[in-house]
Amino acid sequence: MFRTLALTVTLALSLTASAACGGSDDASCGKAVDHAAKLMGVEIPADQRKAAIAKCEKEPASKRACAIKAKSVEDLMACK
């Protein structure tokens, strides 16, 4: 189950889409990944965290900012 949740966090931050929910250029992937994990109630092992951050860095800053601002898993999954 943990692995599924960790993969969900990774996927939530690595999905690509054309719409953005606003943000700034300094949105940190580390902060976005950590916040997503907190919302989902999981801890991400260091190696998986590094992989999630690497995928996140390929996403626009607006998507990272959206993930950081998310108040629920539903908000997080809506970030595009």
Biopython code that builds the backbone (N, CA, C, O; Angstrom):
import numpy as np
from Bio.PDB.StructureBuilder import StructureBuilder

atoms = [
    (1, "MET", "N", (0.826, -1.184, 0.000)),
    (1, "MET", "CA", (0.000, 0.000, 0.000)),
    (1, "MET", "C", (0.878, 1.259, 0.000)),
    (1, "MET", "O", (0.597, 2.217, -0.721)),
    (2, "PHE", "N", (1.935, 1.249, 0.808)),
    (2, "PHE", "CA", (2.825, 2.413, 0.839)),
    (2, "PHE", "C", (3.382, 2.691, -0.548)),
    (2, "PHE", "O", (3.427, 3.837, -0.996)),
    (3, "ARG", "N", (3.803, 1.633, -1.216)),
    (3, "ARG", "CA", (4.394, 1.794, -2.546)),
    (3, "ARG", "C", (3.379, 2.413, -3.505)),
    (3, "ARG", "O", (3.738, 3.269, -4.314)),
    (4, "THR", "N", (2.140, 1.999, -3.425)),
    (4, "THR", "CA", (1.086, 2.554, -4.266)),
    (4, "THR", "C", (0.905, 4.041, -3.988)),
    (4, "THR", "O", (0.800, 4.840, -4.919)),
    (5, "LEU", "N", (0.868, 4.417, -2.703)),
    (5, "LEU", "CA", (0.707, 5.828, -2.352)),
    (5, "LEU", "C", (1.910, 6.648, -2.799)),
    (5, "LEU", "O", (1.751, 7.764, -3.295)),
    (6, "ALA", "N", (3.094, 6.111, -2.629)),
    (6, "ALA", "CA", (4.298, 6.829, -3.045)),
    (6, "ALA", "C", (4.306, 7.026, -4.554)),
    (6, "ALA", "O", (4.691, 8.087, -5.046)),
    (7, "LEU", "N", (3.883, 6.010, -5.280)),
    (7, "LEU", "CA", (3.809, 6.139, -6.727)),
    (7, "LEU", "C", (2.743, 7.148, -7.126)),
    (7, "LEU", "O", (2.911, 7.873, -8.106)),
    (8, "THR", "N", (1.656, 7.200, -6.382)),
    (8, "THR", "CA", (0.606, 8.178, -6.651)),
    (8, "THR", "C", (1.145, 9.590, -6.482)),
    (8, "THR", "O", (0.849, 10.469, -7.292)),
    (9, "VAL", "N", (1.934, 9.813, -5.434)),
    (9, "VAL", "CA", (2.550, 11.125, -5.221)),
    (9, "VAL", "C", (3.433, 11.460, -6.416)),
    (9, "VAL", "O", (3.368, 12.567, -6.950)),
    (10, "THR", "N", (4.248, 10.515, -6.830)),
    (10, "THR", "CA", (5.138, 10.738, -7.964)),
    (10, "THR", "C", (4.337, 11.059, -9.218)),
    (10, "THR", "O", (4.661, 11.988, -9.957)),
    (11, "LEU", "N", (3.293, 10.279, -9.445)),
    (11, "LEU", "CA", (2.478, 10.507, -10.628)),
    (11, "LEU", "C", (1.748, 11.839, -10.571)),
    (11, "LEU", "O", (1.622, 12.528, -11.583)),
    (12, "ALA", "N", (1.275, 12.196, -9.404)),
    (12, "ALA", "CA", (0.553, 13.462, -9.259)),
    (12, "ALA", "C", (1.428, 14.636, -9.657)),
    (12, "ALA", "O", (0.935, 15.632, -10.186)),
    (13, "LEU", "N", (2.705, 14.526, -9.409)),
    (13, "LEU", "CA", (3.617, 15.616, -9.734)),
    (13, "LEU", "C", (4.244, 15.494, -11.112)),
    (13, "LEU", "O", (4.888, 16.430, -11.585)),
    (14, "SER", "N", (4.063, 14.349, -11.760)),
    (14, "SER", "CA", (4.731, 14.174, -13.045)),
    (14, "SER", "C", (3.769, 14.092, -14.226)),
    (14, "SER", "O", (4.213, 13.964, -15.367)),
    (15, "LEU", "N", (2.465, 14.162, -13.979)),
    (15, "LEU", "CA", (1.510, 14.161, -15.079)),
    (15, "LEU", "C", (1.673, 15.444, -15.881)),
    (15, "LEU", "O", (1.921, 16.507, -15.310)),
    (16, "THR", "N", (1.541, 15.357, -17.161)),
    (16, "THR", "CA", (1.644, 16.556, -17.981)),
    (16, "THR", "C", (0.276, 16.940, -18.508)),
    (16, "THR", "O", (-0.539, 16.085, -18.852)),
    (17, "ALA", "N", (0.042, 18.237, -18.563)),
    (17, "ALA", "CA", (-1.203, 18.772, -19.097)),
    (17, "ALA", "C", (-0.960, 20.203, -19.540)),
    (17, "ALA", "O", (0.058, 20.802, -19.192)),
    (18, "SER", "N", (-1.876, 20.742, -20.292)),
    (18, "SER", "CA", (-1.666, 22.085, -20.825)),
    (18, "SER", "C", (-2.142, 23.183, -19.894)),
    (18, "SER", "O", (-1.606, 24.290, -19.946)),
    (19, "ALA", "N", (-3.120, 22.927, -19.051)),
    (19, "ALA", "CA", (-3.654, 23.968, -18.176)),
    (19, "ALA", "C", (-2.764, 24.151, -16.962)),
    (19, "ALA", "O", (-2.126, 23.203, -16.504)),
    (20, "ALA", "N", (-2.720, 25.376, -16.436)),
    (20, "ALA", "CA", (-1.950, 25.664, -15.228)),
    (20, "ALA", "C", (-2.860, 26.321, -14.214)),
    (20, "ALA", "O", (-3.832, 26.985, -14.574)),
    (21, "CYS", "N", (-2.537, 26.132, -12.931)),
    (21, "CYS", "CA", (-3.388, 26.729, -11.908)),
    (21, "CYS", "C", (-2.709, 27.916, -11.240)),
    (21, "CYS", "O", (-3.105, 28.314, -10.144)),
    (22, "GLY", "N", (-1.711, 28.480, -11.872)),
    (22, "GLY", "CA", (-1.054, 29.681, -11.346)),
    (22, "GLY", "C", (0.090, 29.355, -10.430)),
    (22, "GLY", "O", (0.124, 28.282, -9.827)),
    (23, "GLY", "N", (1.026, 30.265, -10.317)),
    (23, "GLY", "CA", (2.144, 30.043, -9.414)),
    (23, "GLY", "C", (3.287, 30.982, -9.704)),
    (23, "GLY", "O", (3.144, 31.958, -10.440)),
    (24, "SER", "N", (4.428, 30.672, -9.114)),
    (24, "SER", "CA", (5.599, 31.512, -9.303)),
    (24, "SER", "C", (6.755, 30.668, -9.787)),
    (24, "SER", "O", (6.709, 29.440, -9.709)),
    (25, "ASP", "N", (7.796, 31.318, -10.287)),
    (25, "ASP", "CA", (8.940, 30.613, -10.839)),
    (25, "ASP", "C", (9.814, 29.959, -9.776)),
    (25, "ASP", "O", (10.656, 29.124, -10.106)),
    (26, "ASP", "N", (9.633, 30.318, -8.513)),
    (26, "ASP", "CA", (10.510, 29.777, -7.479)),
    (26, "ASP", "C", (9.873, 28.625, -6.704)),
    (26, "ASP", "O", (10.329, 28.292, -5.610)),
    (27, "ALA", "N", (8.829, 28.018, -7.255)),
    (27, "ALA", "CA", (8.190, 26.891, -6.579)),
    (27, "ALA", "C", (9.178, 25.726, -6.523)),
    (27, "ALA", "O", (9.661, 25.259, -7.554)),
    (28, "SER", "N", (9.468, 25.270, -5.326)),
    (28, "SER", "CA", (10.451, 24.218, -5.098)),
    (28, "SER", "C", (9.854, 22.832, -5.272)),
    (28, "SER", "O", (8.796, 22.529, -4.719)),
    (29, "CYS", "N", (10.533, 21.995, -6.039)),
    (29, "CYS", "CA", (10.068, 20.622, -6.216)),
    (29, "CYS", "C", (10.163, 19.836, -4.909)),
    (29, "CYS", "O", (9.306, 19.000, -4.624)),
    (30, "GLY", "N", (11.187, 20.098, -4.125)),
    (30, "GLY", "CA", (11.293, 19.415, -2.836)),
    (30, "GLY", "C", (10.106, 19.730, -1.956)),
    (30, "GLY", "O", (9.538, 18.846, -1.314)),
    (31, "LYS", "N", (9.735, 21.002, -1.932)),
    (31, "LYS", "CA", (8.596, 21.425, -1.134)),
    (31, "LYS", "C", (7.297, 20.818, -1.680)),
    (31, "LYS", "O", (6.441, 20.386, -0.908)),
    (32, "ALA", "N", (7.153, 20.787, -3.004)),
    (32, "ALA", "CA", (5.956, 20.226, -3.622)),
    (32, "ALA", "C", (5.822, 18.733, -3.318)),
    (32, "ALA", "O", (4.737, 18.260, -2.979)),
    (33, "VAL", "N", (6.917, 18.000, -3.439)),
    (33, "VAL", "CA", (6.898, 16.562, -3.165)),
    (33, "VAL", "C", (6.593, 16.302, -1.691)),
    (33, "VAL", "O", (5.785, 15.432, -1.364)),
    (34, "ASP", "N", (7.231, 17.048, -0.814)),
    (34, "ASP", "CA", (6.995, 16.864, 0.621)),
    (34, "ASP", "C", (5.551, 17.189, 0.996)),
    (34, "ASP", "O", (4.941, 16.489, 1.804)),
    (35, "HIS", "N", (5.009, 18.256, 0.405)),
    (35, "HIS", "CA", (3.626, 18.634, 0.706)),
    (35, "HIS", "C", (2.647, 17.576, 0.181)),
    (35, "HIS", "O", (1.677, 17.234, 0.857)),
    (36, "ALA", "N", (2.905, 17.068, -1.015)),
    (36, "ALA", "CA", (2.047, 16.026, -1.577)),
    (36, "ALA", "C", (2.057, 14.789, -0.684)),
    (36, "ALA", "O", (1.007, 14.196, -0.433)),
    (37, "ALA", "N", (3.221, 14.401, -0.211)),
    (37, "ALA", "CA", (3.323, 13.247, 0.676)),
    (37, "ALA", "C", (2.553, 13.492, 1.969)),
    (37, "ALA", "O", (1.879, 12.596, 2.476)),
    (38, "LYS", "N", (2.655, 14.709, 2.500)),
    (38, "LYS", "CA", (1.937, 15.054, 3.726)),
    (38, "LYS", "C", (0.430, 14.956, 3.516)),
    (38, "LYS", "O", (-0.285, 14.405, 4.353)),
    (39, "LEU", "N", (-0.052, 15.497, 2.390)),
    (39, "LEU", "CA", (-1.479, 15.421, 2.098)),
    (39, "LEU", "C", (-1.965, 13.975, 2.005)),
    (39, "LEU", "O", (-3.087, 13.657, 2.399)),
    (40, "MET", "N", (-1.108, 13.111, 1.482)),
    (40, "MET", "CA", (-1.478, 11.717, 1.299)),
    (40, "MET", "C", (-1.187, 10.863, 2.533)),
    (40, "MET", "O", (-1.535, 9.683, 2.580)),
    (41, "GLY", "N", (-0.549, 11.469, 3.525)),
    (41, "GLY", "CA", (-0.273, 10.749, 4.761)),
    (41, "GLY", "C", (0.784, 9.673, 4.640)),
    (41, "GLY", "O", (0.705, 8.636, 5.300)),
    (42, "VAL", "N", (1.784, 9.923, 3.787)),
    (42, "VAL", "CA", (2.858, 8.944, 3.596)),
    (42, "VAL", "C", (4.217, 9.610, 3.772)),
    (42, "VAL", "O", (4.343, 10.831, 3.676)),
    (43, "GLU", "N", (5.216, 8.801, 4.028)),
    (43, "GLU", "CA", (6.601, 9.252, 4.015)),
    (43, "GLU", "C", (7.254, 8.627, 2.801)),
    (43, "GLU", "O", (7.067, 7.444, 2.519)),
    (44, "ILE", "N", (8.015, 9.424, 2.093)),
    (44, "ILE", "CA", (8.667, 8.925, 0.891)),
    (44, "ILE", "C", (10.128, 8.629, 1.214)),
    (44, "ILE", "O", (10.844, 9.506, 1.697)),
    (45, "PRO", "N", (10.578, 7.401, 0.952)),
    (45, "PRO", "CA", (11.996, 7.080, 1.168)),
    (45, "PRO", "C", (12.873, 7.992, 0.315)),
    (45, "PRO", "O", (12.448, 8.462, -0.741)),
    (46, "ALA", "N", (14.086, 8.238, 0.771)),
    (46, "ALA", "CA", (14.996, 9.185, 0.121)),
    (46, "ALA", "C", (15.183, 8.902, -1.362)),
    (46, "ALA", "O", (15.177, 9.836, -2.165)),
    (47, "ASP", "N", (15.350, 7.644, -1.747)),
    (47, "ASP", "CA", (15.574, 7.334, -3.162)),
    (47, "ASP", "C", (14.342, 7.645, -4.006)),
    (47, "ASP", "O", (14.471, 8.129, -5.130)),
    (48, "GLN", "N", (13.155, 7.372, -3.479)),
    (48, "GLN", "CA", (11.929, 7.686, -4.209)),
    (48, "GLN", "C", (11.680, 9.189, -4.227)),
    (48, "GLN", "O", (11.139, 9.717, -5.198)),
    (49, "ARG", "N", (12.070, 9.878, -3.162)),
    (49, "ARG", "CA", (11.915, 11.339, -3.106)),
    (49, "ARG", "C", (12.776, 11.981, -4.187)),
    (49, "ARG", "O", (12.333, 12.899, -4.877)),
    (50, "LYS", "N", (14.011, 11.494, -4.332)),
    (50, "LYS", "CA", (14.896, 12.040, -5.365)),
    (50, "LYS", "C", (14.309, 11.831, -6.755)),
    (50, "LYS", "O", (14.385, 12.720, -7.602)),
    (51, "ALA", "N", (13.724, 10.662, -6.993)),
    (51, "ALA", "CA", (13.107, 10.370, -8.294)),
    (51, "ALA", "C", (11.896, 11.272, -8.533)),
    (51, "ALA", "O", (11.696, 11.765, -9.643)),
    (52, "ALA", "N", (11.093, 11.484, -7.497)),
    (52, "ALA", "CA", (9.915, 12.355, -7.615)),
    (52, "ALA", "C", (10.338, 13.792, -7.899)),
    (52, "ALA", "O", (9.718, 14.475, -8.714)),
    (53, "ILE", "N", (11.386, 14.249, -7.231)),
    (53, "ILE", "CA", (11.887, 15.610, -7.451)),
    (53, "ILE", "C", (12.415, 15.746, -8.878)),
    (53, "ILE", "O", (12.176, 16.760, -9.533)),
    (54, "ALA", "N", (13.125, 14.739, -9.358)),
    (54, "ALA", "CA", (13.655, 14.786, -10.727)),
    (54, "ALA", "C", (12.526, 14.892, -11.748)),
    (54, "ALA", "O", (12.641, 15.641, -12.718)),
    (55, "LYS", "N", (11.444, 14.159, -11.543)),
    (55, "LYS", "CA", (10.295, 14.241, -12.448)),
    (55, "LYS", "C", (9.614, 15.594, -12.323)),
    (55, "LYS", "O", (9.205, 16.185, -13.323)),
    (56, "CYS", "N", (9.493, 16.078, -11.112)),
    (56, "CYS", "CA", (8.854, 17.367, -10.864)),
    (56, "CYS", "C", (9.600, 18.491, -11.553)),
    (56, "CYS", "O", (8.975, 19.424, -12.057)),
    (57, "GLU", "N", (10.918, 18.425, -11.586)),
    (57, "GLU", "CA", (11.725, 19.489, -12.174)),
    (57, "GLU", "C", (11.483, 19.655, -13.665)),
    (57, "GLU", "O", (11.859, 20.674, -14.245)),
    (58, "LYS", "N", (10.865, 18.673, -14.286)),
    (58, "LYS", "CA", (10.536, 18.755, -15.707)),
    (58, "LYS", "C", (9.192, 19.451, -15.930)),
    (58, "LYS", "O", (8.822, 19.751, -17.065)),
    (59, "GLU", "N", (8.470, 19.703, -14.845)),
    (59, "GLU", "CA", (7.155, 20.329, -14.920)),
    (59, "GLU", "C", (7.265, 21.848, -14.795)),
    (59, "GLU", "O", (8.249, 22.360, -14.262)),
    (60, "PRO", "N", (6.247, 22.569, -15.288)),
    (60, "PRO", "CA", (6.272, 24.026, -15.154)),
    (60, "PRO", "C", (6.162, 24.458, -13.692)),
    (60, "PRO", "O", (5.577, 23.760, -12.864)),
    (61, "ALA", "N", (6.731, 25.610, -13.397)),
    (61, "ALA", "CA", (6.684, 26.143, -12.034)),
    (61, "ALA", "C", (5.251, 26.331, -11.567)),
    (61, "ALA", "O", (4.970, 26.207, -10.375)),
    (62, "SER", "N", (4.351, 26.626, -12.478)),
    (62, "SER", "CA", (2.951, 26.836, -12.106)),
    (62, "SER", "C", (2.337, 25.561, -11.521)),
    (62, "SER", "O", (1.516, 25.629, -10.606)),
    (63, "LYS", "N", (2.731, 24.407, -12.046)),
    (63, "LYS", "CA", (2.210, 23.131, -11.530)),
    (63, "LYS", "C", (2.784, 22.845, -10.146)),
    (63, "LYS", "O", (2.085, 22.337, -9.269)),
    (64, "ARG", "N", (4.060, 23.176, -9.956)),
    (64, "ARG", "CA", (4.683, 23.003, -8.645)),
    (64, "ARG", "C", (3.992, 23.885, -7.614)),
    (64, "ARG", "O", (3.692, 23.438, -6.507)),
    (65, "ALA", "N", (3.741, 25.133, -7.977)),
    (65, "ALA", "CA", (3.082, 26.066, -7.058)),
    (65, "ALA", "C", (1.687, 25.572, -6.710)),
    (65, "ALA", "O", (1.251, 25.689, -5.564)),
    (66, "CYS", "N", (0.990, 25.025, -7.686)),
    (66, "CYS", "CA", (-0.347, 24.480, -7.456)),
    (66, "CYS", "C", (-0.276, 23.341, -6.442)),
    (66, "CYS", "O", (-1.105, 23.264, -5.535)),
    (67, "ALA", "N", (0.712, 22.458, -6.593)),
    (67, "ALA", "CA", (0.862, 21.335, -5.661)),
    (67, "ALA", "C", (1.151, 21.828, -4.246)),
    (67, "ALA", "O", (0.644, 21.270, -3.273)),
    (68, "ILE", "N", (1.955, 22.862, -4.138)),
    (68, "ILE", "CA", (2.300, 23.415, -2.825)),
    (68, "ILE", "C", (1.085, 24.049, -2.162)),
    (68, "ILE", "O", (0.932, 23.982, -0.942)),
    (69, "LYS", "N", (0.222, 24.665, -2.965)),
    (69, "LYS", "CA", (-0.981, 25.324, -2.438)),
    (69, "LYS", "C", (-2.134, 24.361, -2.155)),
    (69, "LYS", "O", (-3.090, 24.734, -1.476)),
    (70, "ALA", "N", (-2.062, 23.145, -2.657)),
    (70, "ALA", "CA", (-3.163, 22.183, -2.528)),
    (70, "ALA", "C", (-3.528, 21.956, -1.064)),
    (70, "ALA", "O", (-2.657, 21.820, -0.205)),
    (71, "LYS", "N", (-4.813, 21.917, -0.803)),
    (71, "LYS", "CA", (-5.327, 21.692, 0.553)),
    (71, "LYS", "C", (-5.831, 20.264, 0.744)),
    (71, "LYS", "O", (-6.101, 19.846, 1.870)),
    (72, "SER", "N", (-5.958, 19.514, -0.352)),
    (72, "SER", "CA", (-6.458, 18.137, -0.285)),
    (72, "SER", "C", (-5.837, 17.331, -1.424)),
    (72, "SER", "O", (-5.225, 17.889, -2.335)),
    (73, "VAL", "N", (-6.004, 16.030, -1.358)),
    (73, "VAL", "CA", (-5.515, 15.161, -2.433)),
    (73, "VAL", "C", (-6.237, 15.515, -3.736)),
    (73, "VAL", "O", (-5.641, 15.482, -4.812)),
    (74, "GLU", "N", (-7.519, 15.852, -3.628)),
    (74, "GLU", "CA", (-8.281, 16.225, -4.824)),
    (74, "GLU", "C", (-7.694, 17.479, -5.464)),
    (74, "GLU", "O", (-7.561, 17.549, -6.686)),
    (75, "ASP", "N", (-7.339, 18.477, -4.636)),
    (75, "ASP", "CA", (-6.694, 19.682, -5.160)),
    (75, "ASP", "C", (-5.377, 19.319, -5.843)),
    (75, "ASP", "O", (-5.070, 19.821, -6.924)),
    (76, "LEU", "N", (-4.617, 18.457, -5.213)),
    (76, "LEU", "CA", (-3.328, 18.033, -5.755)),
    (76, "LEU", "C", (-3.502, 17.362, -7.116)),
    (76, "LEU", "O", (-2.759, 17.648, -8.055)),
    (77, "MET", "N", (-4.476, 16.480, -7.215)),
    (77, "MET", "CA", (-4.685, 15.756, -8.464)),
    (77, "MET", "C", (-5.207, 16.686, -9.558)),
    (77, "MET", "O", (-5.086, 16.365, -10.740)),
    (78, "ALA", "N", (-5.781, 17.822, -9.194)),
    (78, "ALA", "CA", (-6.300, 18.774, -10.175)),
    (78, "ALA", "C", (-5.204, 19.682, -10.734)),
    (78, "ALA", "O", (-5.450, 20.421, -11.688)),
    (79, "CYS", "N", (-4.010, 19.641, -10.164)),
    (79, "CYS", "CA", (-2.913, 20.494, -10.645)),
    (79, "CYS", "C", (-2.458, 20.014, -12.014)),
    (79, "CYS", "O", (-2.086, 18.857, -12.207)),
    (80, "LYS", "N", (-2.501, 20.939, -12.945)),
    (80, "LYS", "CA", (-2.108, 20.599, -14.329)),
    (80, "LYS", "C", (-1.286, 21.705, -14.918)),
    (80, "LYS", "O", (-0.860, 21.612, -16.069)),
]
sb = StructureBuilder()
sb.init_structure("model")
sb.init_model(0)
sb.init_chain("A")
sb.init_seg("    ")
for serial, (resi, resn, name, xyz) in enumerate(atoms, 1):
    if name == "N":
        sb.init_residue(resn, " ", resi, " ")
    sb.init_atom(name, np.array(xyz, "f"), 0.0, 1.0, " ", f" {name:<3s}", serial, name[0])
structure = sb.get_structure()
